[in-house]
């Protein structure tokens, strides 16, 4: 186990993220003793393993108590601890909302892009799906047409914003399309962001641009259709 722990730790440090289908990552997710030892090794150098079961990758990041000692002395930390500018962060959140919000709905409902959830009567009992089967993609041209004018201009967004997000692993750009990168879902916390986007100003901006967000977060059950009628009857 010692060699496997060292190998996985080194690979996480070198790559920052690894697919959850990787054999050693899978062992860390199901073998309690292996995970405890891995967490201890990472904690010894101020790191932690980030695992979101809905994300296709796991990642290594600073432990919570290391944020201030490592980044607190720099002005940039107020906006980002990986050097992102405010407009890069704004575009990152827009892309996250357009890809991850609908993706999470499909995952929770055990749907894929290729169907509407009606082809499998036992869909709720099927294994959780990751990757492009549920994540989908964005047209880069459409994204630029809708948002480049508020972030600068087309050349700036392509050369300075999208290229930086791709370099960091948040997105992948292929054939004029933008796909989820290995860090997009694992490092941005759905529980913190979803409601702020859906019920906040960004939700209105997305809707005005023709990309309305879901009406609620994926983990909030819909209200019964007869809830209001029942309330009136009780009155």
C-alpha positions in Angstrom: 0.0 0.0 0.0 2.9 2.3 0.7 4.0 2.5 -2.9 0.5 3.0 -4.1 -0.1 5.9 -1.7 3.2 7.6 -2.7 2.3 7.1 -6.4 -1.2 8.5 -6.1 0.0 11.4 -4.0 2.8 12.3 -6.5 0.4 12.0 -9.5 -2.2 14.3 -7.7 0.5 16.9 -7.0 1.8 16.7 -10.6 -1.5 16.7 -12.4 -3.8 18.4 -9.8 -6.7 16.3 -10.9 -7.3 12.7 -11.9 -10.3 10.9 -13.3 -12.3 9.0 -10.7 -12.1 6.0 -13.0 -8.4 5.8 -12.3 -7.6 2.6 -10.4 -5.8 4.3 -7.5 -8.4 7.0 -7.3 -11.2 4.4 -7.2 -9.3 2.6 -4.4 -9.1 5.9 -2.5 -12.9 6.4 -2.8 -13.8 2.9 -1.6 -11.0 1.7 0.7 -11.3 3.5 4.0 -7.8 2.6 5.3 -6.2 3.7 2.0 -8.2 7.0 2.1 -7.2 7.8 5.7 -3.6 7.3 4.8 -3.9 9.4 1.7 -5.6 12.2 3.6 -2.9 12.2 6.2 -0.1 12.4 3.6 -1.8 15.4 1.9 -2.6 17.1 5.2 1.0 16.9 6.2 1.8 19.4 3.4 -1.3 21.5 3.8 -3.4 19.9 1.1 -6.7 18.0 0.9 -8.4 15.7 -1.6 -11.5 17.3 -3.2 -14.1 14.7 -4.2 -17.5 15.6 -5.6 -19.5 12.5 -6.5 -21.1 14.3 -9.4 -17.8 15.3 -10.9 -15.8 13.1 -13.2 -12.5 14.0 -11.6 -11.1 14.4 -8.1 -8.6 17.2 -7.4 -6.1 18.2 -4.8 -6.3 21.7 -3.2 -5.1 23.6 -0.2 -6.5 22.6 3.1 -9.0 25.2 4.5 -6.6 26.4 7.2 -3.8 27.0 4.6 -5.7 29.6 2.5 -4.8 32.6 4.5 -1.1 31.7 5.2 -0.5 30.9 1.6 -2.5 33.6 -0.2 -3.5 36.1 2.4 -0.6 38.4 1.8 -1.4 39.2 -1.8 -4.0 41.6 -3.2 -5.1 39.1 -5.8 -6.4 36.7 -3.2 -9.4 38.9 -2.7 -10.7 37.8 -6.1 -9.0 34.5 -6.8 -6.2 32.3 -5.3 -5.2 31.1 -8.7 -4.5 34.5 -10.3 -7.8 34.9 -12.2 -8.9 38.4 -13.0 -12.4 39.5 -12.3 -13.6 39.2 -15.9 -12.1 35.7 -16.0 -14.0 34.8 -12.9 -17.2 36.3 -14.3 -16.8 34.2 -17.5 -16.0 31.1 -15.5 -19.2 31.4 -13.4 -21.3 32.0 -16.6 -19.8 28.8 -18.2 -20.3 26.9 -15.0 -24.0 28.0 -14.9 -24.6 27.0 -18.5 -22.9 23.6 -18.2 -23.1 22.4 -14.6 -26.6 23.6 -13.6 -28.4 21.6 -16.4 -25.9 18.8 -16.0 -26.7 18.3 -12.3 -30.4 18.2 -13.1 -29.8 15.4 -15.5 -27.6 13.5 -13.0 -30.1 13.8 -10.2 -32.9 12.6 -12.5 -30.6 9.9 -14.0 -31.1 11.4 -17.5 -28.7 11.7 -20.4 -28.5 14.2 -23.2 -29.7 11.5 -25.6 -33.0 11.0 -23.8 -35.6 12.8 -21.8 -35.7 10.3 -18.9 -38.7 8.4 -20.2 -36.9 5.6 -21.9 -36.0 3.9 -18.6 -38.7 3.2 -16.1 -36.1 2.5 -13.5 -33.9 5.6 -14.2 -33.7 6.7 -10.6 -32.0 3.4 -9.7 -29.3 3.6 -12.5 -25.7 4.4 -11.6 -24.7 8.1 -11.6 -23.4 9.2 -15.0 -20.4 11.5 -15.5 -18.8 13.2 -18.5 -20.1 14.4 -21.8 -23.1 12.0 -21.7 -24.7 14.4 -19.3 -22.6 17.6 -19.4 -23.1 18.7 -22.9 -21.2 21.6 -24.6 -21.5 25.3 -25.5 -21.1 26.9 -28.8 -18.1 29.2 -28.5 -19.6 31.5 -31.2 -22.9 31.7 -29.3 -21.2 32.4 -26.0 -19.2 35.2 -27.6 -22.3 36.7 -29.3 -24.2 36.7 -26.0 -21.5 37.8 -23.5 -18.4 39.2 -25.3 -19.8 42.7 -25.3 -20.1 42.8 -21.5 -16.6 41.3 -20.9 -14.6 43.3 -23.4 -14.6 42.2 -27.0 -14.5 39.0 -29.0 -10.7 38.8 -29.4 -10.1 39.6 -25.8 -12.5 37.0 -24.6 -11.0 34.3 -26.8 -7.4 35.2 -26.3 -7.3 36.3 -22.6 -10.4 34.7 -20.9 -11.2 31.4 -22.6 -7.6 30.5 -23.2 -6.8 31.1 -19.5 -9.7 29.0 -18.3 -8.7 26.2 -20.7 -5.1 26.4 -19.5 -6.2 25.9 -15.9 -8.4 22.9 -16.7 -11.8 24.5 -16.1 -12.8 24.1 -19.8 -11.8 22.3 -22.9 -12.1 23.9 -26.4 -12.7 21.6 -29.3 -14.0 22.2 -32.8 -15.7 25.5 -31.9 -17.3 24.0 -28.8 -16.6 24.5 -25.1 -16.8 21.4 -22.9 -16.5 20.8 -19.2 -12.9 20.6 -18.1 -11.6 18.3 -15.2 -11.8 21.1 -12.6 -15.0 22.9 -13.5 -17.4 20.8 -11.4 -15.0 19.6 -8.7 -13.6 23.0 -7.6 -16.7 25.1 -7.9 -19.2 24.2 -5.1 -22.7 23.6 -6.5 -24.3 23.9 -3.1 -22.9 27.5 -2.7 -23.4 28.7 -6.2 -26.6 27.2 -7.5 -29.1 29.3 -5.5 -27.1 32.5 -5.8 -27.2 32.1 -9.6 -30.8 30.9 -10.0 -32.3 33.5 -7.7 -29.7 36.3 -8.2 -28.8 38.9 -10.7 -26.8 36.5 -12.9 -29.9 34.4 -13.4 -31.6 37.4 -14.8 -28.6 38.2 -17.1 -28.6 34.6 -18.4 -32.3 34.7 -19.0 -32.1 38.0 -20.9 -29.3 36.4 -23.1 -31.5 33.5 -24.0 -30.1 31.0 -21.4 -32.6 30.8 -18.6 -31.3 28.8 -15.6 -33.4 26.0 -14.1 -36.3 27.2 -11.9 -34.7 25.6 -8.8 -31.6 23.7 -7.8 -31.4 20.0 -8.6 -31.7 18.9 -5.0 -34.9 20.8 -4.1 -38.0 18.7 -4.8 -40.8 20.4 -6.8 -43.7 21.7 -4.8 -46.9 19.6 -5.1 -49.2 21.0 -7.8 -52.1 21.0 -5.4 -50.2 22.7 -2.5 -52.0 26.0 -3.0 -55.4 24.4 -3.3 -54.8 22.5 -0.1 -53.8 25.7 1.7 -57.0 27.4 0.5 -59.1 24.5 1.6 -57.6 24.6 5.1 -58.5 28.3 5.3 
